[in-house]
Amino acid sequence: MLIIVRHGQTDANARGVLLGRADPALDKTGRTQASSVAAALSPLRRDTRIISSPLRRARETAAIIAREGEVEIDERWIELDYGSFEGTPVVDVPEATWARWRSDADFAPGGGESLRALGRRVCDSCDELIADAVRRDVIVVTHVSPVKAATAWALGVGDDVTWRMYVAPGSVTRVAPRAWGRVLTSFNETPWSSV
């Protein structure tokens, strides 16, 4: 099984700002969410492979899930680069910018990264990992935009569909490898919501 986890909440997430390459730690709620995800994914088999984005919030979540186990870092799972909009409250992004972003997967805001570029790097990693996921669980701890890109990959749809997805902090998405391809078996599970 390929299991894709969005990191737990940070203060910036809670404040509703675009959080791309900035590197804050998890907040108290985020640590609780990560612990709930770890419990939901437990017990991990010895051969479970855990991969993380290089950003701190993902690495902290992965460490909580892995407990004492090894965590690999893969740059392809880093969050979208929001360029000049990094740290901007979502409500302060001009409507014209949102309209362009939603209509053009190649749009890169102010020196940032396009959804298509992010989708390519995430899909490349997914294509590699799905073969390993036949033999063992592979857990990837990442961010909202890569989770959406991986979900689009699992469904075989374009990058533009990611605008129609909501991915909660500390959520779990599962993709099962099958002989005929891949199957999205769950999306946006929130094990902490019952805590």
Helices and strands as residue ranges (DSSP letters): E 2-6, H 11-15, H 28-41, E 49-52, H 56-66, E 72-73, G 75-77, G 83-85, G 90-92, H 95-103, G 109-111, H 115-132, E 138-142, H 144-155, G 159-164, E 172-178, E 181-189, G 191-194
